[in-house]
Structure formats: C-alpha cells, structure tokens
Amino acid sequence: MTLEILYFAWLRERIGLPRETVTTEAATVADLVAELRAREDRYALAFSDLASVRVALDQDLAEFDAPLAGVREVAFFPPMTGG
C-alpha cells in the first residue's frame, strides 16, 4: 500500500521532511514505525521514544497497534498541550 506520511514539529526537524509518500507492507502503525526506524539514523532518532509521539490516521487520533488497512494518511506529532 502507498501512504502519505506527515511529520510535525521536532519530528519534522529530526527527519528533515514535512511529508513523504511511502510504499509499505506494514499491517499496523507500529510495523510502519519499525520500517521507518530501519531506513536511516534520522528516523531511528525521531522514533526513539514513542511515549513522546502521537499518531493520527486519516486525521483521527490512533494508537500504535492500529491497523493501516484502508488508511491513506499517517501523521506523526508530539503530544498536544492545551490551555
């Protein structure tokens, strides 16, 4: 499957891209993260602490065990704070 991946805030800075299109066989978000980590050190660094990363699938918040079947867009970002 082909996914559009978006990176926000410090994830974008560490990876060096705001977005990319990725072809993957990953079944879950966690599988996708494992594939990305294995690509290059910059991805490994960005995803080194998943407690500091949130994910949205087609603009809906999700967990790392969420399936990717039917998903078109994956967004990674730091936890949100409000006020």
N, C-alpha and C positions, 0 to 999 in steps of 0.2 A: 504494500500500500504506500501511497505517497501522502506525506503530511507537511503542512506548513507549520513551522515551529517559530514561535516568537519568544524573544528574551527581553526582560525588562530590568532596569536599574543595574545593580552591580553584576548580575548575571550577564547582561549585555556587555558590560565593560570587560569582564574576565574573558568572555568568549570572543569578543571583538566583532560581533554581528548583532543587528537588531532582529533579524529573521533569516530563515533559510528553509529551503524545501528539501526534505529528506525522504528517501525511499527506504522502507524498513519492513521487516517481518515480525517486529515486536508485537506481542499479544497484549501487554499491559504498559502502563506508564513506566513502571519500574524496569521492565525489559528495555524500553526505549532509552531510559537514562543509562542503563548498563552499556548499551551500544554506543551512546554518545561519549561516555567516560572513556571507552576503549579507543576512541578516534585519535585524540591528542591530549597532551597535558593540560591545555587550557580548559577543555571540557571536564577533565578529571578534577581540576581545581574548582571550577564553578559548581560542580555537583558533589563536592567532598563532604558537605554537611547538609543532608536532606532535611534535617529539622529546621533549616533556615530557608527552605524553598517551598513554595506553593505551586500548584498546577491548576490550570483550567482547560477543559476540553470543550471546544466549540463555545467558549465564553461562559461555561458553567464550572464552578469550583469542583474539583475532584480529588480523589486520593491516589496514591501511587500504585495501588493494586487495581485501579480502574481499567477495564478493557478498552482497547483502542479501536475495536471493530466499528466501522461506520464513522469514525472521527475524521474531520478534515483539518482542524487546527488545534495545536497544543501550545499553551502559553506557560512559561515559567517565570516566576517573580518572587520577590521576598515577601514575607508576611506583611499584611496590611495593618496599619495602625489608624486609629480614628481619634476624633476629638470633638 
